[in-house]
């Protein structure tokens, strides 16, 4: 298949930013697709077939329109166990394609000698390899095809592809954060740890929503999707070892918008893992090893400070930088110092110069004070003035602020947040 069918913006992206050699799809499909489900897989021979089975229960007409692309990956320093597991995965993929009747299942060998990921690379690059290769196999004639991110240990529901395709047919946002719910753990300690971590994630998003942040959406790598145009406009997937989902959806939001999809749910694994420096697996593993106090929550006051700062800017788009910085000092001395260190004065002057209309100025401001700067401010506030606390003290005030009656237990609060965020 040639690249002649590619739109100019996609061809330009691939020329400038594609992952490139040496990675190739195992065989060149004879046709193009409406979308692709891209699944990185590192030592997942036991889990991947279960994920594929869950996908296989989606409607056959949609499975015929989507390609499923597995990126079997590892670095050269992978353990012998990981290497053997990946080798088994590559050997079993043809069988799984037949077993689950996934005729459009393809894979990329990013694990064998000469094809491994570079040193210090991981899931970010693995996703990028798959997404970039999928771009060349999509049908751009009548619609904007879809790119869907999933993980090899994450199950989907039979309405997964239906809900995603229906969503993008009725939205202007180029990206989507899909509702999720971790699967049950195999023991009480594991369940308690994963519940606490998911509650932490959901409480953070609730805090951002109450603060009025446009970045109040979940960033879970196995629960996100976008159009091909949005992917290209964002610059494509980053190569980060961890947190690639956070930075990717942040950039998609800046360039194309991110909506929330609640008509289906993905079910990530609750297992512990130390493959990456943070995320579900790492958090669960650390709590199991060191106790649940290893994961403390942000104080509600930090979200109040963020909200007051965002409101201050939104209500005073014509203000000079000095006036805004002075107002920030009244909100919080830590906020004031943070803005000075981040160079807010010069940035605000540039934003005002290049965005004469107040609506465009505020949008540009949120491009500057983005999800990453918001998180950095929350960390700074926690480190310097408002130390993290146990969830028993952190969650209830936010729920009350949201007009809810807070349950007494972690599990109860988690279930309430799942309902509030349409994830169950």
C-alpha positions in Angstrom: 0.0 0.0 0.0 1.4 3.4 -0.9 1.1 6.7 1.0 -0.7 8.4 -1.9 -4.0 8.0 -0.1 -2.8 10.1 2.9 -4.0 13.6 3.5 -1.2 16.2 3.3 -1.3 17.0 7.1 -0.9 13.3 7.9 1.9 12.8 5.3 3.7 15.8 6.7 3.5 14.6 10.2 4.8 11.2 9.3 7.7 12.8 7.4 8.7 14.9 10.3 7.7 13.1 13.5 7.0 9.4 12.9 8.7 6.8 15.1 10.5 5.5 12.0 12.7 2.5 11.6 13.2 -0.4 12.3 9.6 -1.1 13.2 7.2 -2.6 10.8 3.8 -4.3 10.9 4.1 -8.1 10.6 2.2 -8.1 7.3 0.8 -5.3 5.1 -3.0 -5.3 5.1 -4.7 -5.3 1.8 -7.1 -2.6 2.8 -7.6 0.4 5.0 -9.6 0.8 8.2 -11.9 3.2 9.9 -9.7 3.2 13.0 -7.1 1.3 15.0 -6.9 -0.1 18.5 -3.3 0.1 19.5 -2.1 -2.1 22.4 1.5 -2.1 23.7 2.5 -5.4 25.2 5.5 -6.2 27.4 5.6 -9.7 28.9 1.8 -10.0 28.7 1.4 -13.6 27.2 -1.0 -14.4 30.1 -3.1 -11.3 29.9 -3.2 -10.3 26.3 -5.4 -13.1 25.1 -8.0 -12.2 27.7 -7.9 -8.6 26.5 -8.3 -9.8 22.9 -11.2 -12.0 23.9 -13.0 -9.1 25.5 -12.5 -7.1 22.2 -13.8 -10.0 20.2 -17.3 -9.7 21.8 -17.7 -6.3 20.1 -20.0 -6.2 17.0 -18.6 -8.1 14.1 -19.3 -5.2 11.7 -17.2 -2.8 13.8 -14.4 -5.4 14.3 -14.3 -5.6 10.5 -13.8 -1.8 10.3 -11.0 -1.6 12.9 -7.5 -2.9 12.9 -6.1 -4.2 16.2 -2.3 -3.5 16.4 -0.2 -5.1 19.1 3.2 -3.7 19.8 5.3 -6.4 21.4 8.1 -4.5 23.0 11.1 -4.5 25.3 14.5 -2.8 25.7 17.8 -4.5 25.2 18.2 -4.7 29.0 15.0 -6.7 29.4 15.1 -9.7 31.8 15.2 -13.2 30.5 11.7 -13.8 31.8 10.4 -10.7 29.8 12.3 -11.8 26.7 10.9 -15.4 26.9 7.4 -14.1 27.5 7.5 -11.7 24.5 8.8 -14.5 22.4 5.8 -16.6 23.4 3.5 -13.7 22.6 4.8 -13.3 19.1 4.5 -17.1 18.5 0.9 -17.2 19.9 -0.5 -14.1 18.1 -1.4 -16.0 14.9 -3.3 -18.6 17.1 -5.1 -15.9 19.0 -6.1 -14.2 15.8 -7.8 -17.4 14.7 -9.1 -18.3 18.1 -10.9 -15.0 18.7 -11.8 -14.5 15.0 -10.0 -11.2 14.9 -9.2 -11.1 11.3 -7.8 -7.6 11.5 -5.3 -8.4 14.2 -1.7 -7.4 13.4 1.4 -6.9 15.4 4.8 -5.2 15.5 8.0 -6.9 16.7 9.7 -4.3 18.9 11.3 -7.0 21.1 13.6 -9.2 19.1 17.3 -8.5 18.6 17.8 -5.3 16.6 14.2 -4.2 17.0 14.2 -3.4 20.8 13.3 0.0 22.1 16.2 2.3 22.8 17.6 2.6 26.3 15.3 4.3 28.8 12.3 4.1 26.5 9.1 2.3 27.2 5.3 2.5 26.9 5.3 6.0 25.4 7.4 5.0 22.5 5.6 1.7 22.1 2.3 3.5 21.8 3.8 6.0 19.3 5.2 3.2 17.1 1.7 1.6 16.9 -0.2 4.9 16.4 2.2 6.2 13.8 2.1 3.0 11.8 -1.6 2.8 12.1 -1.9 6.3 10.5 -0.7 4.8 7.2 -3.5 2.2 7.1 -6.5 4.4 7.8 -9.3 5.3 5.4 -9.5 9.1 5.1 -11.9 9.4 2.3 -15.2 10.1 4.0 -14.5 10.8 7.7 -11.7 11.4 10.2 -10.6 7.9 11.3 -10.0 7.0 14.9 -7.0 6.0 17.0 -7.8 4.2 20.2 -5.3 3.4 23.0 -5.7 0.2 25.1 -3.4 -1.8 27.3 -2.6 -5.5 27.1 -4.0 -6.2 30.6 -7.2 -4.1 30.3 -10.6 -5.5 29.4 -13.3 -3.8 27.4 -17.1 -4.3 27.2 -19.0 -5.5 24.2 -20.2 -1.9 23.6 -16.7 -0.5 23.5 -16.3 0.2 19.8 -19.9 1.1 19.4 -19.7 3.8 22.1 -16.5 5.2 20.8 -17.6 5.5 17.2 -21.0 7.0 18.3 -19.2 9.5 20.5 -17.0 10.8 17.7 -19.9 11.1 15.4 -21.5 13.6 17.7 -18.7 15.7 19.1 -16.4 18.5 18.0 -13.6 17.6 20.4 -10.8 15.6 18.8 -9.9 13.6 21.9 -11.7 11.6 24.5 -11.1 10.3 28.0 -13.1 7.0 28.4 -14.7 6.0 31.7 -12.8 3.4 33.6 -13.0 1.1 36.6 -10.2 -1.1 37.9 -11.0 -4.8 38.0 -11.3 -6.5 41.4 -8.0 -7.6 43.0 -7.3 -11.1 44.0 -7.0 -10.4 47.7 -8.1 -8.0 50.4 -4.9 -6.1 50.6 -4.6 -5.6 46.9 -8.3 -4.5 46.7 -7.7 -1.9 49.4 -4.6 -0.6 47.7 -6.2 -0.2 44.2 -9.4 1.3 45.7 -7.3 3.9 47.5 -5.3 4.7 44.3 -8.4 5.0 42.1 -10.0 7.2 44.8 -6.9 9.4 44.7 -7.2 9.8 40.9 -10.9 10.5 41.1 -10.5 13.0 43.9 -7.9 14.9 42.0 -10.2 15.2 39.0 -13.1 16.2 41.2 -10.9 18.9 42.8 -9.9 20.3 39.4 -13.6 20.3 38.3 -14.6 22.3 41.4 -11.7 24.7 40.7 -13.1 25.3 37.2 -10.0 23.8 35.5 -10.5 22.8 31.8 -8.2 19.9 32.5 -10.6 18.1 34.8 -10.6 14.8 32.9 -8.9 11.5 33.6 -5.7 10.6 31.8 -5.5 6.8 31.8 -3.5 5.4 29.0 -5.8 2.4 28.5 -8.8 4.7 28.3 -8.3 7.3 25.7 -8.9 7.9 22.0 -8.7 10.6 19.4 -9.2 11.3 15.7 -6.3 11.0 13.3 -6.4 14.7 12.7 -6.3 15.5 16.4 -3.4 13.1 16.8 -1.4 14.8 14.1 -2.3 18.3 15.3 -1.1 17.5 18.8 2.3 16.3 17.5 1.6 12.7 18.1 2.3 10.5 21.1 5.3 11.4 23.2 8.1 8.9 24.0 7.9 9.2 27.8 8.6 6.1 29.9 5.6 7.0 32.1 3.0 9.7 32.2 2.7 9.6 28.4 -1.0 9.6 28.7 -1.1 12.7 30.8 1.0 14.8 28.5 -0.7 13.4 25.4 -4.2 14.3 26.5 -3.0 17.7 27.7 -1.6 18.5 24.2 -4.7 17.1 22.5 -6.9 19.3 24.7 -4.8 22.4 23.7 -5.1 21.7 20.0 -8.4 19.9 19.5 -10.2 19.5 22.9 -10.8 16.5 25.1 -14.3 15.3 26.0 -15.4 12.6 28.4 -17.0 9.4 27.2 -19.2 7.6 29.7 -21.3 5.2 27.5 -18.8 2.4 28.0 -16.2 1.5 30.6 -12.7 0.0 30.3 -11.4 -2.2 33.1 -7.7 -1.8 33.9 -5.7 -4.4 35.8 -5.4 -3.9 39.6 -2.1 -5.7 39.8 1.1 -4.2 41.2 4.1 -3.4 39.0 7.4 -1.6 39.2 8.0 -1.3 35.4 7.4 2.5 35.5 8.2 5.1 38.1 4.5 6.0 38.7 1.0 4.9 37.8 -1.5 2.3 39.1 0.9 -0.6 39.2 3.7 1.3 41.0 1.3 2.9 43.5 -0.4 -0.4 44.3 3.0 -2.1 44.7 4.4 0.6 46.9 1.3 0.5 49.2 1.5 -3.3 49.4 5.2 -3.0 50.4 5.1 0.0 52.6 1.5 0.5 53.8 -1.4 2.5 52.5 0.0 5.7 54.2 2.4 5.7 51.3 -0.3 7.4 49.3 -1.7 10.5 50.9 -4.2 12.9 49.4 -4.1 16.6 48.6 -5.8 19.0 51.0 -9.0 20.5 49.6 -7.6 24.0 50.2 -5.1 23.5 47.3 -8.0 23.1 44.9 -9.6 26.2 46.4 -6.5 28.2 45.7 -6.3 26.9 42.1 -10.0 27.9 41.7 -9.5 31.4 43.1 -6.5 31.9 40.8 -8.4 30.7 37.7 -11.3 32.9 38.6 -9.1 35.9 39.2 -7.7 35.7 35.7 -11.0 34.9 34.0 -12.6 38.0 35.7 -9.8 40.3 34.9 -8.6 39.6 31.3 -7.7 43.3 30.9 -5.5 43.5 34.0 -1.8 44.0 33.8 0.5 41.2 34.9 1.6 43.1 38.1 -2.0 43.4 39.2 -2.6 39.7 38.7 0.5 38.8 40.6 -0.5 41.1 43.4 -3.9 39.4 43.6 -2.1 36.0 43.6 -0.2 37.1 46.6 -3.4 37.7 48.5 -4.7 34.3 47.4 -1.6 32.4 48.5 2.1 33.4 49.0 3.0 30.1 47.5 1.0 30.8 44.4 2.7 34.2 44.1 6.2 32.7 44.3 5.2 29.9 41.9 4.0 32.4 39.3 7.1 34.6 39.6 9.4 31.5 39.2 7.4 30.4 36.2 7.8 33.7 34.5 4.1 34.6 34.5 4.6 38.3 34.0 6.4 38.1 30.7 4.1 35.3 29.5 1.0 37.2 30.3 2.3 40.3 28.5 2.9 38.1 25.4 -0.5 36.4 25.7 -2.2 39.8 25.8 -0.2 41.1 22.9 -1.1 38.1 20.7 -4.8 37.7 21.8 -6.8 40.9 21.7 -10.2 39.2 22.3 -10.8 38.2 25.9 -12.1 34.7 25.1 -9.0 34.0 23.0 -6.8 35.4 25.8 -8.3 33.2 28.4 -8.0 30.1 26.2 -4.4 31.0 25.6 -3.9 31.5 29.3 -5.1 27.9 29.9 -2.6 26.8 27.3 0.1 28.4 29.5 -1.4 27.4 32.9 -2.0 23.9 31.6 -2.5 20.5 33.3 1.2 20.2 34.1 1.6 23.7 35.6 -1.6 23.1 37.6 -0.2 19.9 39.0 3.2 21.6 39.7 1.3 24.3 41.7 -0.6 21.7 43.6 2.6 19.9 44.5 4.3 23.2 45.5 1.3 24.1 47.7 1.4 20.6 49.3 5.2 20.7 49.9 5.3 24.3 51.3 2.1 25.0 53.0 -0.6 22.3 53.0 0.9 18.8 53.6 -0.9 15.8 52.1 -3.4 14.1 54.4 -5.3 10.8 54.7 -8.3 10.3 52.4 -10.7 10.3 55.4 -10.0 14.1 55.7 -9.4 15.0 52.1 -12.3 13.5 50.2 -15.4 14.4 52.3 -15.0 18.2 52.0 -14.8 18.0 48.3 -17.9 15.8 48.1 -19.8 18.2 50.3 -18.6 21.1 48.1 -20.0 19.2 45.1 -23.4 18.9 46.9 -23.0 15.2 47.9 -23.3 13.4 51.3 -20.0 11.7 51.9 -20.0 8.0 52.7 -17.9 6.9 55.7 -15.6 4.4 53.9 -13.0 4.6 51.2 -15.0 2.0 49.2 -18.2 4.1 49.6 -16.6 7.3 48.6 -15.1 5.6 45.6 -18.4 4.2 44.5 -20.0 7.6 44.8 -17.3 9.2 42.7 -17.6 6.5 40.1 -21.3 7.4 39.9 -20.7 11.1 39.8 -18.1 10.7 37.0 -20.3 8.2 35.2 -17.9 5.4 35.4 -20.0 2.6 36.6 
